[in-house]
Amino acid sequence: MLQHHIEACAKVPNMKEILLIGFYQPNEELNRFLLNAQQEFKISIRYLQEYAALGTGGGIYHFRDQIVSGSPEAFFVLNADVCSAFPLTEMLSFQKEHGEPNSFVILGTTANRKQSMNYGCIVEHEESNEVLHYVEKPSTFVSDIINCGIYLFNPNIFQHIGAVFQKNQQDMLLEEPTNGWHRAEAIRLEQDIFTALAGQGKLYVYKTLSFWSQIKSAGSAIYASRLYLNQYHTTHPERLASNKEGGPKITGNVYIHPTANIDPTAVLGPNVSIGTGVTIGAGVRVRESIILHGANLQDHCCVLNSIVGWDSTIGKWARVEGTPSDPNPNDPYAKIDSETLFREGKLTPSITILGCNVTIPSEVIILNSIVLPHKDLNRGFKNQIIL
């Protein structure tokens, strides 16, 4: 997911550094990824770890000294759980044309009326694109322009976040002491900052017509993968596989890592991504799926609407299938619904996910299930989480 964010940021002229902020303990996997990304995109990339989850505004406020060192004119803030064409240079041009030099820009897109209430809603001035009113997840319809979680700020934003921080501190002094969960530094950009800035001539919305989706569930990863693969036609056509003599049959958009070993009788696509060192046997069918590195798909198995984890094995003639959770294809403004894992006590049918190092035996069916890592299954499963 982060690869696409970093790639988009690295293309912006005069981009000096990319900072990843989160409260996750960095691991070897992340460090290796950042090192490779630095070499590939030739830009400094650092991970800054919060001491606690500080919210969308608290994290950047906590590390404000790191962000403003080197006196940047402006900086982008991108939520990690979205996929997008990331029109960052367009946002910069828009900011120069609109508002005062110290204005801030939110990337917005159009949703349908019903789904807009699941997002931050923006009421804009039709001519100037100024944000007049901002409501996070309203209970009634406010606007069909929604916040994409991608922002262009300049260092002045920290004055506004600082004012909220001071207010939070004062409120905490007046309150009864709580058990430490409520922190003055936990600040939400959307509710605490944008709602207050709306209508003050400081906040503008740049509406994009290109693709955007949130990635709140594993099911939405397959949809996001489809959007990115489709974008590669214009940005990176060389990354898309094509039908070649002695190669597998390709339909639609497919990405295959050069180290993958694929039998020429396999049929792949549409919307398939194959990672490093994957082995795919004779007669295998893969559609609408992500196959992560080191996985082994044995002869004649079938994988549909699924994510296959690292180093997993799917036996001969086995079938691994999920249910797609795509937006309504007949509605151009439909967004993906963030489904809950369970509905009425039952697992919501969704894509099938195999964790790392899972072994599926030959000739079984795994349907709409989630299999946690390091499991050797001995039979088929349907609509279950296998712990």
N, C-alpha and C positions, 0 to 999 in steps of 0.2 A: 504493500500500500504506500509506504513512504518513498519508494523509488520514484514514483510518478511526481510526488511533491518536489523532491530534490531536483529532478530533471527539469521541471518547470522553473524553479527558482534559479537554477544555474544558467538558464537562457536569458535572464533579465540583465540588460547592460549595467555595468558597474556594481553588480551584486558582490559584496565583500565576504560574507560569511553566512552560514546556515546554522541556526541553533535549534536543537530538538529539546523540548522541555516536557518533562513528565515525572511522575513519582515512582516509576518502575525501577527496580534494581537492574542496572545494566548487566547483561550477560555476554558470554563469549560470542554468541550468535550476532547480537546487536553490534558489538565492537568490530567484528569482522566485516559486517555489512557497511558500517560507517567508513572503515578504512578503504574498502573497495570503492565505495561511492566517491570518496575524496579523490582517489586516483583517477577514476573514470571521468568525473566532471571538473577536476582540477580546481576545487574550491574548498575552503576550510569548513569542516562540519564538526560540530561538538554536541555532546549530549549533556544537558544540565538537569540534575536530579533534584526535584523538590523534596523537602523533608516530610511533606504530607500532601494530599491532594488539595490544591489551593484554588481550584476553579479556573475558568477560562481567562479571567483577568488577574487573579492572584499570582498565577505562575509567572506571567510576564512582568508583573510589578516586583515580585521577589527578586528577579534577575535583571532589573532595569539597568543597573550599572554595567552589566555585561553587554546589554543591548545597545546602550548609548555610547559605549567606549568606541573611539574612532569617529565620533560625531556624525552618525548617518543622517542624511537628509530625511529619509523615510525608511520604514521597514514593513514587511508583510507579516501578517499572522494567519496561519492556515491551520484549521482543525485537521487532525490526522485521520478522522473517521469519515472522510468524504472522498469521492472521486469526481474529477472534473477535467475539463480541457485547460483549466487554470489560466484564464486570460489576464495574466499579471501585467504585461506591457501595456495592454489596452486600459487597464485600471490606472496605470501611471499617466497615460495620455489624458484620460478622462479627468483625473485629479488636477492636471495642469489647466484644463479648459474650464473646470467648474469650481466655483467657490473660491474662498481665499486660500493663500498658500498653506495655511494651518488647518485646512479642513481634513476630515477623515472620510474614507470610502468603504462602503460595504458592498460585496458582490451579491447581487440578488438575481433570482430567476422566478418564472411564473409557475405556480402550482394550480391544481384545480381547487374549487371553492372548499370542498369537503376536506381534502388533505392539508390545505394551507394551515388549518388550525393546529396541526401537529408540529408546526415550525414557528420561528420568530417571524412575525408579520410586519411589513413595512408599508406605511402610507407615505407616498412621495408627492412633491409638488410637480405637476405634469411638465412644466417647462424647464425648471431649474434642476430637477431630480433631487432636490433637498429632501432629507427624511424629516417629515413633519410629525410623525407619530410612530412609535415602535412598541409592539406588544409581543412578549414571548409566550407561545402556545396559548392563544386566547381561547375562551370557552364559547365565544360566538364568532361569526365571520367578521374579519376586520379588513383584510386585503388579500389578493391572490399573489402579491409579490412577497417572496420568502427570502430569509437570510441564508446564504450558502455557507456561512462559517469561514469566509475568506475575506480578510480585511487589509486595507492599506492605511497605516498610521504614520504619524511623525512623533518625535519625542514629546510633544505637548500632551499626548494622551496620558502620560504619567501624572500630570497635574490633576486630571480628572479622576484617575484611579486613586491617587493619593488622598484626594478629598473624601472619597468613599471609605478609604482605610481609616482616616482620622475619625470619621463619623462612627464607623464600626467599633473603634477603640472606645470612644465615649459611651456608646450604647452598652458596651460590655461592662464598663465600670458601673453603670447604673443598674445593670441586671444582677440577679442572684448568680453567684458563681456556678457554672455548669461543669459537666464532667470533662471539659477540655475539647469536646467535639466542635464547639463553635469557636472559630478563630477569626480575629479581625482581618487576617490576611486572606481568608477565603473570599474571593470576590468574583462575581460573574459578570463578564463583559456585557452580556445581553441584558439581563434584568437591571443590573446596578449602574451601568454606564450608558448604554444606548438609549434606554428609556428616558434618562435625564437629559441627554444631549439632543434628542429629537426636537425639532422646531427652533433650535438656537442658531441656525445657519452654519453649523460646524460639521454636520454629518450628511453625506450624500450617498445615493445608491447607484451603482453601475449595473445595469441589467444585462445579463448574458443570454444569448440565444443558443449557445453551444451546450453540450451535455453536462449534467450535474446529478449526482445521487449521493445520498448518505449511505454509509456502510455500518449499520447498527447490528446486523446479524450475519451469521456465516452465509446464509442464503443470498444475501445481497452482494457477497463477494463474486459470485458467478455472474451476476448481472453487471457488476462493475467491470469485471474482466471483459465482458462482451463490449462494453462502451469503449474501453481502452483499445481493444483489438481493432475495433471499427475505426478509431481515430488514427491508428497506424497506417491506414491507406494514404493519408495525407502527410503524416509526420515522419513515419519510419516504415515505408513499404518493404524495405529490405528485411524487416523482422518477421514478416508474414511468410509462412511456408507456401510452396506451390507444388503442383503435380510434376514430378520428374521421373524419368526412366529409372526403374529399379527402386523407386521410393514408394511410400505408402500413398493411398488415395486420400486426397485432401478435398473437403468441401467447406466452403465458407472461410471464415477467418481462423487461422490456427497459428500458434507460436510454438516452435520446437527448438529447444536448446541444442546447439551443435553436438553436444556430447551424448545425446539420447541415441539409443540403439533400437530402431524400429523396423519390424518385418515389413517387406513390401506389400504383403497381402492385408495389412491392417487398414482400417478406414477411420479417419479422424475428422472431426468437425461436424457442424460449425461450432464456433466459440470454444476452442480447446487450447489450453496452455500446458506445455510439457516441460518439466524442469530438468536440471542437470542429471546426467547418468541414469535416466529412466530407461527401463527395458520393456519393450512392447512386442509380444509374440505374434504368431501367425493368426490371421482372421479376427484379430481383436477389433471391437467397435467402441469408439469413445466419442461422446457428444456432450456439449454444454458442461464441461468439467475442467477441473484444475488438477493436474497430476504433479505432485511435488517431488523433489529430487530423490533419486535412489529407489523409487517405487518400481515394482516388477509386476507387469500385467501379463499373465500367462495365456497360452494359446486359446483363442475363441472366447475369451471372457468379454463381458459387455459392461461399460461404465457410462451411465447417463445421469446428468444433473447431480454430480457428486464432486467432493473434494477428497482426493486420496493423499494421505499424509506421507511424510518422509519415510523411505525405506519400508513401506508396506508392500505386502504381496497379495495379489488376487489370483486364486487358483483357476485351473482350466475350466472353461464352460460355466464359470460363475457369473452371476448378474448382480451388479451393484447399482441401485437406482434410487433417485430422490424425486421430490416434487418441486418444480420451479416456483419461486415466489416473485415472479416478475410483475411490474406495473401493467395496468390495462393497456394493451397495444393499440386500442382504438382511440385512446385519449392522449393527445400530444402533450398535455400538461400533467399527466399522471406521474406520481412518484412511487417509489417502492414503499410498501407499508412495513413498519418495523413490528413484525409479528412477535407475540410473546411465545416463549418456548412451549408453554402448556395452555390449552384452552379447555375449560370444563373438566379438568383433571386428566386430560389426555394430551399426548405429545402432538403439537400442531404439525401436520404433514409438511415437510420441508426437504431441502436437499439432504442427501446422505453424506456424512462426514466420517472419514476414517482417520483417527489420530495417527501419530508416527508409529512405525513398527507393528502394524496390525496385520495378522495373517487371516485371510478368508479362504476356507477350504474349497476344493473343486466342486462344481455342480450345485452350489447353493445360491439362494437369492437373499440379498440384504436390501430391504426397502424402507425408505424414509427413516433411517436410524442414525444415531450418533454413537460411534464406537470410540471409547477412550483409548489412549496410547497403550502399546505393549500387550494387546489382547490376541490370543490365538483362539479363534472361534471354531466351534466344532459342528455348527448347524446354521440354518438360515434364521434371520430375524426380520420382524416387520414392526414399524412404529415404536421403536424402543430406544432407550439410552442404555448402552451396555457399559457398565462401570468396571 
